[in-house]
Amino acid sequence: MKRLLLAAALLLVAIPATAEVHGAWTALDHGDGKLDLRVTIREWNMFGSTLKVGEIPGLPATSTTPVQFQLRREAGTISFEGTFKNGDGGGHFTFVPNPRYLSSVRATGIDMDMVSNGSEEEMLLSLAMSDLTADYIRSIQPLFPGLTLREARRARSSGVTPQYVKSLRDAGVNITTAREASRVASLNITPKYVAELAAAGYRNLSVRDLTRLAANGINAEFISRFRSHQ
């Protein structure tokens, strides 16, 4: 019995204590079944995520009444209370970090570049909002040697997957860093978009060229209309 008590005490010591984080949240309706969800701490520290309404337990598709819902993530659980009207909502949230999460992330060998910035609880909240998991980190590490935690969070938030990176590389796009992958993903650059530009005469474009074109709304249709007016 004494050995069991000692083991339990050592386990409690090994797991660092974490505090709850409180703040405000807002949600804006995209009009396509998605919500742009933002959480704010102390008015200046904001984290966000775009979510499908049907994937949020406890949140109805449309509501004008008080709501309670949760995001259960590997980094911790975010509990929301508030109201919705005409698809938009707001209220207050509480975040309870998972004390074992950072150990599983460190075990991947990733560069923990975010640890020294701000409080640990707020960092965990940002990782929870991005739904960054240890498995996701392991899935993209072979693609980007030297990957950092900050880069992994951005890649996850942008929707970067190993399959997405491979498809663009197969299409001839030389993506070499996680930052480049996040940039092209955030602009919804796809192999189809690359192929259409190539058919219009724009071949072997760099990541920088592609992101500039996409950011300015230039696609094959735009190029065709521009040429027809020359």
C-alpha positions as CSV (number, residue, x, y, z in Angstrom):
1,M,0.0,0.0,0.0
2,K,2.8,2.4,0.9
3,R,4.5,1.7,-2.5
4,L,1.2,2.5,-4.3
5,L,0.8,5.8,-2.4
6,L,4.4,6.8,-3.1
7,A,3.9,6.0,-6.8
8,A,0.7,8.1,-7.0
9,A,2.5,11.0,-5.2
10,L,5.4,10.9,-7.7
11,L,3.0,10.8,-10.6
12,L,1.2,13.9,-9.3
13,V,4.6,15.7,-9.0
14,A,5.6,14.7,-12.5
15,I,2.5,16.3,-14.1
16,P,2.7,20.1,-13.9
17,A,-0.3,22.0,-12.6
18,T,-2.2,24.0,-15.1
19,A,-4.7,26.8,-14.6
20,E,-8.0,27.5,-16.3
21,V,-8.0,30.3,-18.9
22,H,-11.1,32.5,-19.2
23,G,-12.1,35.0,-21.9
24,A,-14.6,36.0,-24.5
25,W,-15.6,34.4,-27.8
26,T,-17.3,35.5,-31.0
27,A,-18.5,33.5,-34.0
28,L,-19.4,34.8,-37.5
29,D,-21.4,32.8,-39.9
30,H,-19.7,32.1,-43.2
31,G,-23.0,31.3,-44.9
32,D,-21.7,27.9,-46.0
33,G,-22.3,25.8,-42.9
34,K,-19.0,27.1,-41.3
35,L,-18.3,29.4,-38.4
36,D,-15.3,31.7,-38.0
37,L,-14.7,31.2,-34.2
38,R,-12.5,33.5,-32.2
39,V,-11.4,33.5,-28.6
40,T,-9.9,36.6,-26.9
41,I,-7.9,37.0,-23.8
42,R,-7.2,40.4,-22.3
43,E,-8.4,42.2,-25.5
44,W,-5.2,41.7,-27.4
45,N,-4.5,38.0,-27.5
46,M,-6.8,36.3,-30.0
47,F,-6.9,32.8,-31.5
48,G,-9.2,31.6,-34.2
49,S,-10.4,28.6,-36.2
50,T,-12.9,28.0,-38.9
51,L,-15.3,25.1,-38.0
52,K,-18.2,23.2,-39.6
53,V,-21.3,23.8,-37.5
54,G,-22.3,20.2,-37.7
55,E,-18.9,19.1,-36.1
56,I,-19.5,21.1,-32.9
57,P,-21.4,19.0,-30.3
58,G,-24.2,20.9,-28.7
59,L,-24.3,23.7,-31.3
60,P,-27.4,23.7,-33.4
61,A,-27.2,24.8,-37.1
62,T,-29.4,27.9,-36.3
63,S,-30.2,29.3,-32.9
64,T,-31.4,32.5,-31.3
65,T,-31.3,31.1,-27.8
66,P,-28.5,30.6,-25.2
67,V,-26.1,27.9,-26.1
68,Q,-23.4,25.7,-24.5
69,F,-20.9,23.7,-26.4
70,Q,-17.4,22.3,-26.1
71,L,-14.3,21.7,-28.3
72,R,-12.5,18.7,-26.9
73,R,-9.0,18.8,-28.2
74,E,-5.8,16.9,-27.4
75,A,-4.4,20.1,-25.8
76,G,-7.4,20.6,-23.6
77,T,-11.1,21.3,-23.5
78,I,-12.7,24.7,-24.3
79,S,-16.2,25.2,-22.9
80,F,-18.4,27.9,-24.4
81,E,-21.5,29.7,-23.1
82,G,-23.3,32.5,-24.9
83,T,-26.0,33.2,-27.5
84,F,-26.6,33.2,-31.2
85,K,-28.6,35.5,-33.4
86,N,-28.9,35.3,-37.2
87,G,-26.0,32.9,-37.3
88,D,-23.6,35.0,-35.3
89,G,-22.8,34.4,-31.7
90,G,-20.7,35.5,-28.7
91,G,-20.2,34.9,-25.0
92,H,-17.6,33.6,-22.6
93,F,-15.4,30.5,-22.5
94,T,-13.3,28.5,-20.1
95,F,-10.3,26.5,-21.2
96,V,-8.9,23.5,-19.1
97,P,-5.5,22.4,-20.4
98,N,-4.5,18.8,-20.7
99,P,-1.4,18.5,-18.4
100,R,-0.1,15.5,-20.4
101,Y,-0.3,17.1,-23.8
102,L,3.1,18.8,-23.9
103,S,4.9,15.6,-23.0
104,S,3.4,13.8,-26.0
105,V,4.3,16.8,-28.3
106,R,7.9,16.9,-27.0
107,A,8.2,13.2,-27.6
108,T,7.9,13.9,-31.4
109,G,11.2,15.8,-31.2
110,I,9.7,19.0,-32.6
111,D,11.4,22.3,-32.0
112,M,9.3,23.8,-29.1
113,D,9.8,27.4,-30.3
114,M,6.5,28.6,-28.7
115,V,7.2,27.6,-25.1
116,S,9.1,30.7,-24.1
117,N,6.4,33.1,-25.4
118,G,3.6,34.0,-22.9
119,S,2.0,31.7,-20.4
120,E,1.9,27.9,-21.0
121,E,-1.9,27.9,-20.6
122,E,-2.4,30.5,-23.3
123,M,0.0,28.6,-25.6
124,L,-2.0,25.4,-25.0
125,L,-5.2,27.3,-25.8
126,S,-3.8,28.4,-29.2
127,L,-2.8,24.8,-30.0
128,A,-6.3,23.6,-28.9
129,M,-8.0,26.1,-31.2
130,S,-5.8,24.8,-34.0
131,D,-6.5,21.2,-33.0
132,L,-2.8,20.4,-33.2
133,T,-2.1,16.8,-32.2
134,A,1.0,14.8,-31.8
135,D,0.0,12.4,-34.6
136,Y,-0.4,15.4,-37.0
137,I,3.0,16.6,-36.1
138,R,4.5,13.2,-36.8
139,S,2.7,13.0,-40.1
140,I,4.2,16.2,-41.5
141,Q,7.7,16.1,-39.9
142,P,9.2,13.9,-42.7
143,L,8.1,16.5,-45.2
144,F,9.7,19.5,-43.4
145,P,13.0,18.8,-41.6
146,G,13.5,21.2,-38.7
147,L,9.7,21.8,-38.3
148,T,8.8,24.0,-35.3
149,L,5.8,24.0,-33.1
150,R,4.7,27.4,-34.4
151,E,5.0,26.2,-38.0
152,A,3.0,23.0,-37.2
153,R,0.2,25.0,-35.6
154,R,-0.1,27.3,-38.7
155,A,0.0,24.3,-41.1
156,R,-2.8,22.6,-39.1
157,S,-4.9,25.8,-39.1
158,S,-4.4,26.2,-42.8
159,G,-5.5,22.7,-43.6
160,V,-2.1,21.3,-44.7
161,T,-2.0,17.6,-44.9
162,P,0.7,15.2,-46.3
163,Q,-1.6,14.3,-49.1
164,Y,-2.0,18.0,-50.0
165,V,1.7,18.6,-50.1
166,K,2.4,15.5,-52.2
167,S,-0.3,16.4,-54.7
168,L,1.2,19.9,-55.2
169,R,4.7,18.6,-55.5
170,D,3.5,16.0,-58.0
171,A,2.0,19.0,-59.9
172,G,5.4,20.6,-60.1
173,V,5.2,23.0,-57.2
174,N,8.5,23.1,-55.2
175,I,7.2,23.3,-51.7
176,T,10.2,23.2,-49.4
177,T,9.0,24.5,-46.0
178,A,5.9,24.3,-43.8
179,R,5.5,28.1,-44.1
180,E,5.2,27.7,-47.9
181,A,2.7,24.9,-47.5
182,S,0.6,27.0,-45.1
183,R,0.6,29.9,-47.5
184,V,-0.6,28.0,-50.5
185,A,-3.2,26.1,-48.5
186,S,-4.6,29.4,-47.0
187,L,-5.1,30.7,-50.6
188,N,-6.7,27.4,-51.6
189,I,-4.1,26.7,-54.3
190,T,-4.8,23.2,-55.7
191,P,-3.2,21.0,-58.4
192,K,-6.2,21.9,-60.6
193,Y,-5.4,25.6,-60.2
194,V,-1.7,24.9,-61.1
195,A,-2.7,22.8,-64.1
196,E,-5.1,25.5,-65.4
197,L,-2.4,28.2,-65.2
198,A,0.0,25.9,-67.0
199,A,-2.5,25.4,-69.8
200,A,-2.8,29.2,-70.0
201,G,0.9,29.4,-70.5
202,Y,2.1,30.0,-67.0
203,R,4.3,27.0,-66.2
204,N,6.9,26.1,-63.6
205,L,5.7,28.8,-61.3
206,S,7.4,29.2,-57.9
207,V,5.5,29.2,-54.7
208,R,6.0,33.0,-54.5
209,D,4.6,33.4,-58.0
210,L,1.6,31.2,-57.3
211,T,0.7,32.9,-54.1
212,R,0.9,36.3,-55.7
213,L,-1.4,35.3,-58.5
214,A,-3.9,33.6,-56.2
215,A,-3.9,36.5,-53.7
216,N,-4.9,38.8,-56.5
217,G,-7.6,36.6,-57.9
218,I,-5.8,35.8,-61.1
219,N,-6.8,32.4,-62.6
220,A,-7.1,30.9,-66.0
221,E,-10.4,32.5,-66.6
222,F,-9.0,36.0,-65.8
223,I,-6.1,35.4,-68.1
224,S,-8.4,34.4,-70.9
225,R,-10.6,37.4,-70.5
226,F,-7.6,39.7,-70.3
227,R,-6.1,38.3,-73.6
228,S,-9.5,38.6,-75.3
229,H,-9.4,42.4,-74.7
230,Q,-5.9,42.9,-76.0
